[in-house]
Amino acid sequence: MNQTAFNLVAISVFVMTLSALLGPLINLSPTIPALATFTILGVATFDSFSLQGKGGTIFIDWVAGFSPQYRDRIIHHEAGHFLVAHLLGIPVTGYTLSAWEAWRQGQAGQGSISLNDTELGSQLEQGKISHQTLERYCTILMAGIAAETLVFERIEGGNDDRRKLANVFRLLGFSESLCQQKQRFHILQAKTLIQDNWLSYQALTQAIRQRATIADCQKAIADAQMETESKVA
């Protein structure tokens, strides 16, 4: 049982216990706590079997989504992933800005990007992955965190990204300390790429905020790069 479902079951037990103690004192009908408990357990079951345990994340993200600051953080985070993937030559095929959208596309977290990762898939089928490919994907994975460090005072997202990166390096036999070192390294790599292409990042962030298509996002990056080059010249 996932943590969200477990918490819901615990709440239902608490509701039943509390109603048994206080019900007679306030003339509470036993039907009310029974219905509440049935509803909570139903939500827990639906979360476990239909939402793969992501129901709690989706609900919390939906509530938090009413905050402009929260949504702005998601946009900047995903723009970091998008830009770094684009700069490293990995085509982006889509993006999401909510846990619900991400879940529907089989992704974790409060948002996500989808990549055309045929090169990675081909290498995995052959039972090997090149050092260059691994480095690129790890840098993309840490780019959302890198973007948050540049734009905001503290990092709130990226837990799923950190977990994925740690899993990759554990499978490769890296120690915990080396995993942490590699994580910091790839955050720094992504941060440098975003800083060096800051106008492109800002243009992409604005495009994503307007829910632009992938083609329009790529055009925003290219136009900003041309603007940067013209200023240098």
Disulfide bonds with the S-S distance in Angstrom:
none
